[in-house]
Amino acid sequence: ETRRTTRGNGITRTKFLWVANSTNRIRLFKVLRFITSANKKRALLSSSIVLLLFTKAHQ
């Protein structure tokens, strides 16, 4: 009984989340893409800085 009610609640919750995501999916995707691109740039920048410091220290 309780298992069936929790499963039903989970189904309704996932359905609600899916509906909410379908409205915000494009915006979320853009934000995620922007964040990942910024993280890639930051990682590239930090690695280049570390490489620069490393080469300067060993000259």
Order of alpha helices (4+ residues) and beta strands (2+ residues): alpha
